[in-house]
Amino acid sequence: MKHWLYLAFLSCLTHTVTAKHDPDSVYLFSYATEKNNHHNGLHFAWSRDQQDWYPIGNEWGYVKSDYGRWGSQKKMIAPYLISGPDGNWHCVWGLNDTEMVFAHAASPDLIHWKRQSYPVMKAGKNVLAPVISYHPDLQQYQIIYTTAEQKYYQTTTKDFVTYTAAQEVPATAYRAKNVSLTLPGGKATGQIHRVTWDVAEQLIKTYEGKQYKLTQYSESTKQDSSRFAGIGKVTADFTLYPEKAKPVSDLLFGVFFEDINYAADGGLYAELVQNRDFEYALSDKEGRDKSWNSQHSWQLQGEQTIFTIDSASPIHDNNRHYAVLDTKVPGARLSNTGFDGIAVSKGEKYRFSLLSRKKGKLLVKLVSKQGETLAQTTLTLNSSNWKPSQAVLTASATSTDAHLELEPLNPGRLELDMISLFPAKTFKNRKNGLRPDLAQTIADLHPRFIRFPGGCVAHGDGLGNMYRWKNTLGPLEARKPQRNLWGYHQSAGLGYFEYFQYCEDIGAEPLPVVPAAVPCQNSGVGGGGQQGGIPMEDMDEYVQEVLDLVEYANGDITTTWGRKRAEAGHPAPFNLKYIGIGNEDLITDVFEERFTMLFKAMQAKHPEITVIGTVGPFYEGTDYEEGWSLARKLQVPMVDEHYYETAGWFINNQDFYDKYDRAHAKVYLGEYAAHLPGQQVNLETALAEAIYLTGVERNGDVVSMTSYAPLLAKEGHTQWNPDLIYFNNTGIKLTTGYHVQRLFGNNAGNEYLPGALTLSTAQPALNKRVAASVVRDSKSNDVIIKLVNITPFNIDSNIDLGALTVAGNTATLTTLQGKPADKDAVPATSTITVAPQFKTSMPAYSFSIIRIKTK
């Protein structure tokens, strides 16, 4: 017998013998624990004899409750599991001891769980410990729950969509087949099921696979000395096959802007006065900061003047609060320190404005922290109705922490609102414009699109907190401010008009994202778990609101909303082509019903607009699977994927999109970032993103757009790390990730040229850390080679351009390199000699771009 055949025979024999030792069936125990306040999910243990039990995954949760806020409010209390006649396992569980809701989810294999639902009951004081059973004679499921008053109620369902009204039943009807077992981790209560060994084995393999991946994903360069031990000199051969070129998206690299980390007010939006409209409220911070009220950021210095807030006769219903200064003897001053101080530069002009009512003179000053007057002017206010006043202040010196002072010069009452200070020099000198250095830093990325206004900000915390685009239009005093989901105030000064204008100013496609008529999946307002979707009787109105957005962006001046755009100063259309509907939503029945209405309305009214759906906040799991299923069902043209993962994840998933079905929706990778433990970012994370993006470019036929997130973070005011750009009032700190994004954004193409990369040492860990990607810009005919090396070796490389003809013998080489822990590494550019075959080097821990002119 041939040697290989003999080995194959032994392998089969071994497998057969091993299989004979497997049991036909085992007992499976399903349970949850009270550890971490009930939010660590549904667990399993198996046993041959119900005596010795073996937990699967050390209490790793195979499904977790999605209901409620992040963290401890997401509880799975007393889960009850049965096997149904439909081939699915059905699990119900309690959520809390206050709401009239329980949870249901189903799974064909206990591993892949379908969407969760949260039926609302109307009988009893609360819903505790639901128990499910199936009645074949009635062909329906029966759920019985108890309450704090020890009463029992029953509801039935055939499809887990429609439930009968809960009716009180006797205690004897409540038959919970629970058992309590002592496991290695402690005592647990749940249900015992008889299952085939395959069921338990697949649960075990799933856990072991997860553990293996977690080990991979925790990899870092700290292990490189052992990972690459024994490897000497490494060389690389890279051969290009331009004849196999394929078209890829020319919108691949863009930016995502969300008002998080004070990115808008106090950041990109150039307004220097904080709480200019006196609309700050305790609810902005959910009552945590008692000073966060209408007077926040304003201080009265001196005596004989009283500073109060009134709302009796406001400028606009959306701006009800205004300041009142009652002065007996002049001399007191109302001051505002802006957002961590007001930064001014010597010789620069600043535009001051306010709305006032009543008579009097007002001295307006810019004053340094040391008390030096940097600029001043006097305004004469004289109107019984709200009237605007303006002045230009020129700073006599530079100060990083100045403040604004308003001093009434006459006794009497002054009413003031919309007190504003803008630098005269905004980005592109736009009125109500953007901070020029930040706006230019974003523009330098050369983004092909800008997604706005979020993120979680878009769908908001509860129905009343959704971002409604119409509230952000018109005169500033008429816009509707609101609580920012991230825990501060949103003035709406940076509104939809300004977003569209900025996109146009930097040549980026606008990509607005509107709520899918459901709030954030972690809303604490209006019920957790999206129980607060916009009522169906109000959906026609909301659908029209979304359709009106297209008219605002693209309609001519004869249309209602096109005319409003023209009145704002932009008669020409903004040429909107894309719109996102939803963001990281739970893919529930509530979501599907509303998203379907919105999607079909857009298809019917505006088939020219590409609608982008959502598939949840992770790259796997129920929302991801259900979101993709819905996208295929509705034939949604593009979906928005999100994932924030370790550097090791990005290194080990470079083939993530290789296996995607090209017949279905395109992908917008709308939010992603790599990090190390502690949410740290450095050159290592930047190179992990770079190597991953080479795989994205390779799959640029299915991935249409990408954007790192979050984009901006103000120092001292970050709700999320990492971020791409950090800033304060006077400076900007670019991350290594920013440099990677800029290199990709400025070196994009619309054709992908396949190639083969071969390393002299065929070691799996080495192969995963060296990658190449080549694109061609058909407009310039430039061929752009991207090389990533996340190893400690300098790799000499032989480049073969195949049938390409080089124009000239030089090319531009840009390299980002350093030590993995470097946070300040910046790219360096030089000129190299090139030919149809040439040599180059990939430095250790580097990202290099070679840009070659071709004929």
C-alpha positions in Angstrom: 0.0 0.0 0.0 1.4 3.4 -0.9 2.5 5.5 2.0 0.0 8.3 1.6 -2.9 5.9 1.2 -1.8 4.1 4.3 -1.8 7.3 6.3 -5.3 8.2 5.0 -6.5 4.7 6.0 -5.1 5.2 9.5 -6.7 8.6 9.7 -10.2 7.2 8.9 -9.7 4.3 11.2 -8.7 6.6 14.1 -11.7 8.8 13.4 -14.0 5.8 13.4 -12.6 4.4 16.6 -12.8 7.9 18.2 -16.4 8.3 17.1 -17.4 5.1 18.7 -16.5 6.6 22.1 -18.9 9.5 21.6 -22.3 9.2 23.3 -25.4 9.1 21.3 -27.0 11.7 23.5 -26.2 13.7 26.6 -27.9 16.0 29.1 -27.7 19.7 28.4 -28.2 22.2 31.2 -29.2 25.8 30.3 -28.9 28.5 32.8 -27.8 32.0 33.7 -26.0 33.3 36.7 -26.4 36.3 38.9 -22.8 37.3 38.4 -22.4 40.8 36.9 -26.0 41.6 37.8 -27.5 39.0 35.4 -25.9 40.4 32.2 -23.5 37.7 31.2 -25.9 35.7 29.1 -27.2 32.2 28.6 -24.8 29.4 29.5 -24.6 25.6 29.1 -23.2 22.6 30.8 -23.3 18.9 29.7 -23.4 15.6 31.4 -23.6 11.9 30.5 -25.4 10.9 33.7 -26.7 14.1 35.4 -24.1 13.6 38.1 -20.9 15.0 36.6 -21.5 18.3 34.8 -19.0 20.1 32.5 -19.6 23.8 31.9 -19.1 24.8 28.3 -17.0 27.9 28.1 -16.8 28.7 31.7 -20.1 30.5 31.7 -19.5 32.2 28.3 -22.8 33.7 27.2 -24.1 32.2 23.9 -26.8 34.8 23.8 -27.1 38.0 25.9 -30.0 40.3 26.5 -30.1 43.4 24.3 -32.8 45.2 26.3 -31.9 48.4 28.1 -28.9 50.6 28.5 -25.3 49.4 28.0 -23.9 47.5 30.9 -25.8 46.4 34.0 -29.3 47.3 32.7 -29.0 44.6 30.1 -30.2 41.7 32.2 -31.1 38.1 31.5 -33.0 37.0 34.5 -34.2 33.3 34.9 -34.0 32.3 31.2 -36.3 29.4 30.3 -35.5 27.3 27.3 -37.5 24.7 25.3 -37.2 22.9 22.0 -40.1 23.8 19.7 -41.8 21.7 17.0 -40.6 24.3 14.4 -37.0 23.1 14.7 -36.0 26.0 16.8 -35.0 26.4 20.4 -37.1 29.1 22.1 -35.9 31.1 25.1 -37.8 33.6 27.2 -36.4 35.6 30.2 -37.2 38.4 32.6 -35.6 41.8 32.1 -36.2 43.8 35.3 -38.7 44.1 38.1 -40.3 47.3 36.9 -41.4 47.1 33.3 -44.3 45.1 31.8 -42.0 43.3 29.3 -40.3 40.0 28.9 -37.9 38.9 26.2 -38.0 36.1 23.5 -35.3 34.8 21.1 -35.1 31.7 19.0 -32.2 29.7 17.6 -31.9 26.6 15.3 -28.7 25.4 17.0 -28.3 27.3 20.3 -25.4 29.2 18.6 -26.9 31.4 16.0 -29.7 33.4 17.6 -32.4 35.3 15.7 -33.6 38.8 16.6 -35.0 39.4 20.1 -38.4 40.7 20.8 -39.9 42.2 23.9 -43.7 41.7 24.1 -45.4 44.2 26.3 -47.9 42.7 28.8 -50.8 44.8 30.3 -51.7 42.6 33.3 -50.1 42.6 36.7 -47.6 45.0 38.2 -44.5 43.6 36.6 -43.3 40.6 34.6 -41.1 38.1 36.4 -39.7 34.6 35.6 -41.6 33.8 32.4 -42.0 30.1 31.6 -42.7 28.8 28.1 -44.3 25.6 26.9 -45.8 24.3 23.7 -49.3 22.8 23.4 -49.6 20.6 20.2 -53.3 20.3 20.4 -53.7 24.1 20.2 -50.6 24.5 18.1 -49.5 27.4 20.2 -46.9 28.5 22.7 -48.0 29.4 26.2 -46.0 31.9 28.4 -46.9 32.2 32.0 -45.2 34.8 34.2 -45.5 35.7 37.9 -45.4 39.2 39.5 -44.1 40.8 42.7 -47.5 40.3 44.3 -47.2 36.5 43.5 -50.0 36.4 41.0 -49.7 34.5 37.7 -50.7 35.5 34.2 -50.8 33.7 30.9 -50.4 34.8 27.3 -50.3 32.7 24.1 -48.8 33.0 20.7 -48.4 31.1 17.5 -45.6 33.1 15.9 -44.0 35.2 18.6 -45.3 38.3 16.9 -48.9 38.5 18.0 -49.8 37.6 21.6 -53.1 37.2 23.3 -54.0 39.6 26.2 -52.5 38.3 29.4 -55.1 36.6 31.7 -54.7 35.7 35.4 -54.4 32.0 36.0 -54.0 29.9 39.2 -50.6 29.2 40.7 -51.0 25.6 39.8 -50.8 26.5 36.1 -47.2 27.8 36.6 -45.1 24.7 36.0 -41.5 25.6 35.8 -39.3 22.6 35.2 -36.3 24.2 36.9 -33.6 22.4 38.7 -30.7 23.7 40.8 -27.2 22.2 40.3 -23.9 22.8 41.8 -21.4 23.5 39.0 -17.7 24.2 39.3 -18.5 27.9 39.3 -21.2 27.7 41.9 -24.9 26.9 42.2 -27.1 27.6 39.2 -30.8 27.2 38.3 -32.1 26.2 34.9 -33.5 23.5 32.7 -32.2 20.1 31.7 -32.6 18.9 28.1 -31.8 15.6 26.4 -29.9 16.3 23.2 -27.8 14.5 20.7 -24.1 14.6 21.3 -23.7 16.8 18.1 -25.6 19.6 19.8 -23.2 19.7 22.8 -20.2 19.1 20.6 -21.0 22.1 18.3 -21.4 24.3 21.4 -18.0 23.2 22.6 -16.4 23.7 19.2 -17.9 27.2 19.0 -16.5 28.1 22.4 -13.1 26.7 21.5 -13.1 28.5 18.2 -13.9 31.8 20.0 -11.1 31.2 22.4 -8.6 30.6 19.6 -9.7 33.7 17.8 -9.4 35.8 21.0 -5.9 34.5 21.4 -5.2 35.6 17.8 -6.9 39.0 18.3 -4.9 39.7 21.4 -1.6 39.4 19.5 0.7 42.5 19.6 4.2 43.4 18.5 5.3 42.8 22.1 5.5 39.1 21.2 7.5 39.7 18.0 10.9 38.6 19.5 9.4 35.1 20.2 7.0 35.1 17.2 9.9 35.6 14.7 12.6 33.8 16.6 15.1 32.1 14.3 14.1 34.0 11.2 17.1 35.7 9.5 17.1 37.9 6.4 13.7 38.2 4.7 13.2 39.2 1.0 10.0 39.7 -1.0 9.1 39.3 -4.6 6.1 41.2 -5.8 4.8 40.7 -9.3 2.0 42.8 -10.8 -0.7 41.6 -13.2 -2.1 44.8 -14.7 -3.9 42.9 -17.4 -6.2 41.5 -14.7 -7.2 45.0 -13.5 -10.7 45.4 -12.1 -12.7 48.6 -11.3 -13.1 49.6 -7.7 -15.0 52.3 -5.9 -13.7 55.8 -6.4 -15.4 56.8 -3.1 -13.5 54.3 -1.0 -12.0 56.7 1.6 -14.1 59.3 3.3 -14.8 60.7 6.8 -17.5 60.3 9.4 -18.3 63.3 11.5 -20.3 63.0 14.7 -20.8 65.6 17.5 -19.0 63.5 20.1 -16.0 64.6 22.2 -17.1 68.3 21.7 -16.4 67.9 18.0 -19.0 70.5 16.9 -19.7 73.1 19.6 -16.3 74.1 21.0 -14.7 72.3 18.1 -15.3 72.4 14.3 -18.1 74.9 14.7 -16.2 78.3 15.1 -18.5 79.9 17.7 -16.4 81.0 20.6 -19.2 81.7 23.2 -20.5 78.8 25.1 -24.3 78.7 25.9 -24.9 81.7 23.7 -28.6 81.1 23.6 -29.0 80.3 27.4 -30.6 77.0 26.5 -28.4 74.7 28.5 -30.6 72.5 30.7 -30.1 69.9 33.5 -31.5 67.3 31.1 -28.5 67.8 28.8 -26.5 65.8 31.4 -29.4 63.8 32.8 -29.3 65.8 36.0 -25.7 64.8 36.9 -24.4 68.4 36.9 -26.5 70.8 38.9 -24.7 73.8 37.4 -25.6 72.8 33.9 -28.5 75.2 33.5 -29.4 78.3 31.5 -26.8 80.4 33.2 -24.0 77.9 32.6 -20.7 79.4 31.4 -21.9 82.9 32.3 -20.7 84.7 35.5 -21.8 88.1 36.9 -18.9 90.1 38.4 -19.6 93.2 40.5 -22.6 94.5 42.5 -25.8 96.5 41.9 -26.8 94.3 38.9 -29.0 91.3 39.0 -28.5 88.5 36.3 -31.6 86.3 35.8 -33.1 84.1 33.0 -36.5 84.8 31.7 -38.7 83.0 29.1 -41.9 85.2 29.1 -41.5 86.6 25.7 -38.8 84.8 23.7 -37.4 85.4 20.3 -38.6 82.1 19.1 -40.4 79.1 20.6 -37.3 77.0 19.9 -35.2 79.5 21.9 -37.3 80.3 24.9 -34.6 81.5 27.4 -32.8 84.8 27.5 -30.7 86.8 29.9 -32.0 89.8 31.9 -29.6 92.3 33.4 -31.3 94.7 35.9 -28.7 97.4 36.7 -29.1 99.9 39.5 -25.5 101.3 39.4 -23.3 100.6 36.4 -20.1 98.7 36.9 -21.0 95.0 37.0 -19.9 92.7 34.1 -21.4 89.6 32.6 -18.6 87.4 31.4 -18.3 84.2 29.3 -15.1 82.1 29.1 -16.2 80.2 26.1 -15.1 76.6 25.7 -12.1 76.3 28.1 -11.3 79.9 27.4 -11.5 82.0 24.3 -8.3 81.9 22.1 -7.6 85.1 20.2 -4.6 86.2 18.0 -3.1 89.6 17.8 -4.4 91.6 14.8 -7.2 89.2 14.1 -10.8 90.4 13.8 -13.7 88.8 15.7 -17.4 89.4 14.8 -19.6 90.0 17.9 -23.3 89.9 17.7 -26.4 89.7 19.9 -30.1 90.1 20.0 -31.4 92.6 22.5 -34.5 94.3 23.8 -34.9 97.5 25.9 -32.7 100.6 25.9 -29.2 101.2 27.1 -25.5 101.2 26.2 -23.4 98.1 26.5 -19.6 98.0 26.7 -18.3 94.8 25.0 -14.8 93.7 25.8 -12.3 90.9 25.2 -10.2 90.5 28.3 -7.2 88.3 29.0 -7.0 86.1 32.1 -4.6 88.7 33.5 -7.2 91.4 33.2 -5.7 93.1 30.1 -8.3 94.6 27.7 -7.6 93.1 24.3 -10.5 94.7 22.4 -13.6 96.7 23.1 -16.5 98.5 21.6 -19.7 100.2 22.8 -23.2 99.3 21.5 -26.2 101.5 21.7 -29.3 99.3 22.2 -32.6 100.9 21.6 -35.6 98.7 20.7 -38.8 97.5 22.3 -38.6 94.4 20.2 -35.8 91.9 19.7 -33.2 93.6 17.4 -29.8 92.4 16.2 -26.6 94.4 16.9 -23.1 93.7 15.5 -19.6 94.9 16.0 -16.0 93.9 15.0 -13.4 93.4 17.7 -9.7 93.4 16.8 -7.4 91.7 19.3 -4.4 93.9 20.4 -2.5 90.8 21.7 -2.6 87.1 21.6 -4.3 85.2 24.4 -5.2 81.5 24.8 -7.6 82.0 27.6 -9.4 85.3 27.2 -13.1 85.9 28.1 -15.9 88.1 26.8 -17.3 90.8 29.1 -20.6 92.7 28.7 -21.0 95.8 30.9 -24.2 97.8 31.0 -23.4 101.5 31.1 -26.8 102.7 32.2 -29.2 101.8 35.0 -32.2 99.8 33.8 -33.2 96.5 32.3 -31.5 94.9 29.3 -32.7 91.6 27.7 -30.1 89.8 25.8 -30.0 86.6 23.7 -27.9 84.8 21.0 -24.7 86.4 22.3 -22.1 85.3 19.7 -18.4 85.8 18.9 -17.0 84.4 15.7 -13.5 84.7 14.2 -13.8 86.8 11.0 -11.6 84.1 9.3 -13.6 81.0 9.1 -13.0 78.1 6.6 -13.6 79.5 3.1 -14.8 82.7 5.0 -18.3 81.2 5.3 -20.9 82.9 7.5 -21.7 80.9 10.6 -18.6 78.9 9.5 -16.1 76.4 10.7 -12.8 76.7 12.5 -10.3 76.9 9.6 -7.5 74.8 10.9 -9.7 71.9 11.9 -11.7 72.1 8.7 -8.5 72.2 6.6 -7.0 69.2 8.6 -10.1 67.2 7.6 -9.9 68.4 4.0 -6.3 67.3 3.9 -7.5 63.8 4.2 -9.0 64.3 0.7 -12.2 62.5 1.7 -14.5 61.5 -1.1 -17.5 61.8 1.1 -18.6 63.0 4.6 -21.1 61.1 6.6 -23.0 63.3 9.1 -24.4 64.1 11.7 -23.6 60.8 13.4 -23.6 58.0 14.7 -25.5 57.6 17.8 -26.3 61.3 17.7 -28.4 60.7 14.6 -30.9 58.3 16.2 -30.7 59.8 19.6 -31.6 58.7 23.1 -35.3 58.1 22.9 -37.8 59.3 20.4 -37.7 62.9 21.6 -33.9 63.1 21.2 -33.7 61.9 17.5 -31.7 64.3 15.3 -34.4 65.9 13.1 -32.7 67.7 10.2 -35.4 70.4 9.8 -34.7 71.6 13.4 -31.2 72.6 12.2 -32.2 75.0 9.4 -32.9 78.7 9.3 -31.8 81.6 11.5 -29.8 80.5 14.4 -32.3 81.8 16.9 -35.0 79.6 15.3 -33.1 76.4 15.3 -34.0 73.8 17.9 -31.1 72.9 20.3 -31.2 69.7 22.2 -29.4 67.3 24.6 -26.5 65.6 22.9 -26.7 61.9 23.4 -23.1 62.0 24.6 -23.9 64.1 27.6 -23.7 67.8 26.7 -25.6 70.5 24.7 -26.1 70.6 21.0 -26.7 74.1 19.7 -27.6 73.1 16.1 -25.4 76.0 14.9 -23.6 73.5 12.8 -26.7 72.3 10.9 -27.6 70.5 7.7 -27.0 73.6 5.5 -23.5 73.9 7.0 -22.8 70.2 6.6 -23.8 70.3 2.9 -21.8 73.5 2.4 -18.7 72.0 3.9 -19.0 68.9 1.7 -19.2 71.1 -1.4 -16.3 73.3 -0.2 -13.9 70.3 0.0 -15.3 68.3 -3.0 -16.8 65.5 -0.9 -20.1 63.7 -1.5 -22.6 64.4 1.3 -23.9 61.3 3.1 -26.5 62.3 5.6 -27.8 59.6 8.0 -31.3 59.8 9.3 -33.0 57.8 12.1 -34.8 54.7 10.9 -37.7 55.9 13.1 -36.3 54.1 16.1 -33.9 55.5 18.8 -30.6 54.2 19.9 -30.7 50.6 20.9 -29.5 51.6 24.3 -32.0 54.3 24.9 -32.9 55.1 28.5 -35.8 57.2 27.4 -39.1 55.8 26.2 -38.3 52.2 27.2 -35.2 50.1 26.5 -34.7 47.8 23.6 -36.4 50.1 21.1 -39.9 49.8 22.5 -40.2 53.5 21.6 -40.3 53.3 17.8 -42.2 56.2 16.2 -45.9 55.2 16.4 -47.1 53.7 13.1 -49.9 56.3 12.9 -47.2 58.9 12.7 -44.9 57.2 10.2 -46.4 58.7 7.0 -45.4 62.1 8.4 -41.9 60.9 9.2 -41.5 59.2 5.9 -42.3 62.6 4.3 -39.7 64.2 6.4 -37.0 62.0 5.0 -38.3 62.5 1.4 -38.2 66.3 2.1 -34.5 66.0 2.8 -33.8 64.9 -0.8 -35.9 67.8 -2.0 -34.0 70.2 0.2 -30.7 68.9 -1.2 -31.6 68.5 -4.8 -34.9 70.3 -5.6 -35.0 73.4 -7.7 -36.1 76.7 -6.3 -39.7 76.1 -7.4 -40.0 73.3 -4.8 -40.9 74.0 -1.2 -37.6 72.7 0.3 -35.5 73.7 -2.6 -36.6 77.2 -2.1 -35.6 77.1 1.5 -32.1 76.0 0.5 -32.0 78.9 -1.9 -33.1 81.3 0.7 -30.3 80.1 2.9 -27.9 81.2 0.2 -27.5 78.2 -2.1 -29.8 78.3 -5.1 -28.0 75.4 -6.9 -28.7 71.8 -5.7 -26.2 70.0 -3.5 -26.4 66.9 -5.7 -27.2 64.4 -3.0 -26.7 60.8 -4.1 -26.6 58.8 -0.9 -28.6 58.7 2.3 -28.2 56.4 5.3 -31.3 55.1 7.1 -30.5 53.9 10.6 -27.4 53.5 12.7 -26.3 50.4 14.6 -30.0 49.6 15.3 -31.3 46.4 16.9 -32.8 44.5 13.9 -36.1 43.9 15.6 -39.6 43.7 14.2 -40.1 47.3 15.3 -37.1 48.3 13.2 -37.9 46.2 10.2 -41.5 47.5 9.9 -40.3 51.1 9.9 -37.2 50.7 7.9 -39.1 48.9 5.2 -41.6 51.8 4.9 -38.8 54.3 4.6 -36.8 52.2 2.1 -39.8 51.6 -0.2 -40.8 55.2 -0.1 -37.3 56.2 -1.1 -37.3 53.6 -3.9 -40.6 54.9 -5.2 -40.0 58.6 -5.0 -36.2 58.8 -5.5 -34.8 55.7 -7.2 -31.7 57.8 -8.1 -30.7 57.9 -4.4 -28.6 55.0 -3.0 -30.1 54.1 0.3 -27.6 52.6 2.9 -29.0 50.3 5.5 -27.6 49.2 8.8 -26.4 45.8 10.1 -25.7 46.6 13.8 -22.6 47.6 15.8 -20.5 44.5 15.3 -19.0 42.3 12.6 -20.9 39.2 13.8 -23.9 38.3 15.9 -27.7 38.6 15.7 -28.0 42.2 14.4 -25.3 41.6 11.8 -27.0 38.4 10.5 -30.5 39.8 10.7 -29.5 43.1 9.2 -27.9 41.3 6.2 -31.0 39.0 5.9 -33.3 42.1 5.7 -31.0 43.8 3.2 -31.1 40.8 0.9 -34.9 40.5 1.4 -35.5 44.1 0.4 -32.6 44.3 -2.0 -31.0 47.2 -0.2 -28.1 48.5 -2.4 -25.6 49.1 0.4 -25.3 48.4 4.1 -23.3 50.1 6.8 -21.0 47.9 8.9 -19.2 48.9 12.1 -16.5 47.4 14.2 -14.0 48.6 16.7 -11.5 45.9 17.3 -7.9 45.1 18.5 -4.9 45.5 16.2 -4.7 41.7 16.2 -8.2 41.5 14.8 -7.4 43.7 11.8 -4.1 41.8 11.1 -5.9 38.4 11.3 -8.9 39.4 9.2 -7.4 40.9 6.1 -9.5 38.4 4.0 -12.7 39.6 5.7 -14.3 40.8 2.4 -12.7 38.2 0.1 -15.6 35.8 0.7 -18.4 38.4 0.4 -21.1 37.5 -2.2 -20.8 40.1 -5.0 -24.5 39.5 -6.0 -25.9 41.3 -2.9 -25.5 44.7 -1.2 -22.3 46.7 -1.4 -20.6 47.6 1.9 -20.0 50.9 3.5 -17.6 50.3 6.4 -18.9 53.3 8.2 -17.1 53.1 11.6 -13.9 51.2 12.5 -10.7 51.7 14.5 -7.9 49.5 15.8 -6.8 49.8 19.4 -4.6 48.1 22.0 -5.5 47.4 25.6 -6.6 50.6 27.4 -7.8 51.9 24.0 -4.3 53.0 23.2 -3.3 54.0 19.6 0.2 54.2 18.2 2.1 53.2 15.1 1.2 49.6 15.7 -2.5 50.3 15.5 -2.0 52.5 12.5 -0.1 49.8 10.7 -2.8 47.3 11.6 -5.4 49.6 10.0 -3.1 50.1 6.9 -2.7 46.4 6.3 -6.4 45.8 6.7 -7.1 48.6 4.2 -4.9 46.9 1.6 -7.5 44.0 1.9 -10.3 46.5 1.6 -8.8 48.0 -1.6 -8.4 44.4 -3.0 -12.2 44.2 -2.4 -13.0 47.6 -3.6 -15.6 46.1 -5.9 -17.8 45.2 -3.0 -16.7 47.7 -0.4 -17.7 51.1 -1.7 -16.9 53.4 1.2 -14.9 53.4 4.4 -14.6 55.9 7.2 -12.6 55.8 10.5 -14.4 56.8 13.6 -14.6 58.9 15.6 -13.0 61.8 13.7 -12.5 64.5 16.3 -11.9 64.8 20.1 -11.3 67.9 22.2 -8.7 67.3 24.9 -10.3 67.1 28.3 -13.8 66.3 26.8 -13.5 62.9 25.3 -16.4 60.4 25.7 -14.7 57.9 23.4 -11.2 56.8 22.6 -9.4 56.3 20.3 -10.1 59.2 17.9 -8.4 60.3 14.7 -7.7 64.0 15.5 -7.2 65.5 18.9 -7.3 69.3 19.4 -7.6 72.1 21.9 -8.4 75.8 21.4 -5.1 76.6 19.8 -3.6 73.4 18.4 -4.2 70.1 16.7 -2.5 66.8 17.5 -2.5 64.3 14.6 -2.5 60.6 15.4 -0.5 57.9 13.5 -3.9 56.7 12.3 -4.5 60.1 10.8 -1.4 59.8 8.7 -2.5 56.4 7.4 -5.9 57.8 6.5 -4.3 60.7 4.7 -2.0 58.5 2.8 -4.8 56.3 1.6 -7.1 59.2 0.9 -4.5 61.0 -1.2 -3.4 57.9 -3.0 -6.7 56.3 -4.0 -7.5 54.9 -7.4 -10.4 53.6 -9.4 -8.8 50.4 -10.7 -7.3 47.6 -8.7 -4.2 45.8 -10.2 -3.8 42.3 -8.8 -0.4 41.0 -7.8 1.5 38.1 -6.1 3.6 38.7 -3.0 6.0 36.0 -2.1 8.3 36.0 0.9 11.6 34.1 1.1 10.5 32.7 4.5 7.2 30.9 4.4 6.1 31.4 7.9 2.3 32.0 8.6 2.8 34.7 11.2 5.2 36.5 8.9 2.9 36.2 5.9 0.0 37.9 7.8 2.2 40.9 8.6 3.4 41.8 5.2 0.9 42.9 2.5 0.8 44.9 -0.8 -2.0 46.6 -2.7 -1.8 48.4 -6.1 -4.3 50.8 -7.6 -4.3 52.9 -10.7 -5.8 56.4 -11.0 -7.2 56.4 -14.5 -7.3 60.2 -14.6 -3.6 60.7 -13.9 -2.5 57.2 -15.1 -0.5 57.0 -11.8 0.0 53.5 -10.4 0.2 53.5 -6.7 1.9 50.7 -4.8 1.1 50.3 -1.1 3.4 48.1 1.0 2.9 47.3 4.7 5.4 45.6 6.9 4.5 44.9 10.5 7.6 42.9 11.4 11.0 43.8 13.0 12.8 43.1 9.7 13.8 45.4 6.9 12.5 43.5 3.8 14.3 44.0 0.5 11.8 43.8 -2.2 11.9 43.0 -5.9 9.0 44.7 -7.8 8.0 43.5 -11.2 5.4 45.8 -12.9 4.5 43.3 -15.5 3.2 44.9 -18.8 3.1 48.4 -17.4 5.2 51.0 -19.2 6.9 53.5 -16.8 6.9 57.2 -17.8 10.4 58.4 -16.7 12.6 56.7 -14.3 11.7 58.2 -10.9 8.8 57.9 -8.5 7.7 59.3 -5.2 8.2 57.2 -2.1 6.3 58.1 1.1 7.0 56.1 4.2 5.5 56.1 7.7 7.8 54.1 10.0 9.2 53.8 13.5 8.8 51.7 16.6 5.5 50.1 17.3 4.9 52.2 20.4 5.6 55.5 18.6 2.7 58.0 18.8 4.4 60.8 16.9 5.7 59.1 13.8 5.1 61.1 10.6 5.5 60.2 6.9 8.7 61.2 5.0 8.8 61.6 1.3 11.6 61.0 -1.1 12.3 60.2 -4.8 13.4 56.7 -5.9 14.5 55.2 -9.2 12.0 52.9 -10.9 11.8 50.7 -14.0 9.6 47.8 -15.2 11.6 45.8 -12.6 13.2 47.6 -9.7 14.3 47.0 -6.1 13.1 48.8 -3.0 13.0 48.1 0.7 10.1 47.8 3.2 11.6 49.2 6.5 10.7 47.4 9.7 7.3 48.5 11.1 6.4 50.7 8.1 3.7 51.7 5.6 5.2 52.8 2.2 3.6 54.2 -0.9 5.3 54.3 -4.2 3.5 56.5 -6.8 4.7 55.9 -10.4 3.8 57.7 -13.5 2.9 55.3 -16.3 2.1 55.7 -20.0 
